[in-house]
Amino acid sequence: MRTRTPLTCTLALVTASLLAAAGCAKNDSGSGGADAAPRTVEPVAGCGAGSWTDPADLAADRRPARCDKGTPAPRPLAKKRKITVATGTLSAEYVAPLQVAVAKGEFAKEGLDVELKVLPTPDALPLLAKGDVDAQWAAPEAAVMNGINGGFDIKWVAGNFSPDPTSKSGLWVRLKEGESAEHVDMAGRRMGTMIGKGSVIAYPMDTSLKKHGGGLDKISFQQLGSADVLTALQNGGVDSAWLLDPVWRKVDGDKRYAFLGGQPVGEPLGGLLFGPTLLTEDPDAGVAFLRAYIRTVNTYFAGDYKSDPAFVTELAKLMKIDEATLRSTPSMRMDWEIRKGTTDRLQQAYSDAGVSEGKPPVPEEKAVDRAMYGEAVGHRL
């Protein structure tokens, strides 16, 4: 019998907690929103052919879907709705569209009162499954897929971003004597990360590790808070870490560290998760939320948003980070769409890492729902 690592035990406990907490959220079939009656999808002004791309297009140079600036136009709900969104951090750039949507009143235009609440992913997932929070800005982590496999209603309903090709967001290592970026022995290293082997970064991380004699089964993990990952790498608490935009700029150019690889270009690995409240109980509010998010991307993040100095200043204040550091990294490719097969590739990485609990993979149709963002831009699936 295989001995569980502490991380695997943690994931097992999270999954058990999810199943216990979310029992009331399960329906008889376990398919959640898939049983709901088809919704009417109408053309949306300002959202033409470019507002939807083929999910099977995995090209790194694929242009993300876009509508005109200021669209899709608001369609306020008849009654104001309070929505709580859990997020692991508010200082990471990929969360900026939500912060801007709140600050600019884009959610309010839809009749939504949105609160962004900082909660670690393991704490937020049971609340999402139970309906105590309405949405989570996260990713289809291993614990999420294990929970879906257990039969309750959580789905990935929108993407967040893919990196600019020049970005160095990803796996960084503290070099030992005689090592270089071209030759690093990763076997036996300690990795600092917010989640660990059960994170979506397991997929690109495993690819990078295997190029340097590592692999998810050959390194150990140290789970840290979002603000502690860089500190641990710099003070020697860990000797490698996954650093996000713009945090990696703190070590870029320092010969003591090397960048080994990052997220695939053109493939979002996270974004918005909905629980039963917005999937089945109040899908109108779910579509309204996505409409506001998509409008925010089209209005403020459509292209090289960092070419506007005033907007960068505004972003730095919202994110509470150093403006010069934010300005030093390329603009992210904000992308609300979800690529075909991403959850399959993620689950293969979880299986390789030994955190999938030996269960069969969750089919994409049980984990992903593109219908709501399709409706928001007027695209019928």
Protein Blocks (a to p, Z undefined) as FASTA:
>chain_A
ZZddfklmmmmmmmmmmmmmmmmmpcfkonmmmmpccddddddehiafklpccfklmcfk
lccddddehiacddddfbdcddddddfbfkbfklmmmmmmmmnommmmnopacddddddf
klmmmmmmnopafbdcddddfklmmmmmnopacddfbdfbdcdfkbccdcdddddehiaf
klccfehpacddfkbmmbmklmmmmmmmmmnopajklcccddddfklmmmmmmnopaccd
cdddfklmmmgopakbccfbdcdehiafbdcdddfklmmmmmmlmmmmmmmmmmmmmmmm
mmmmklpmklmmmmmmmnopafklmmmpccddddfbdcehklmmmmmmmmmnopnnopac
ddfklmpcfklmmmmnopaZZ
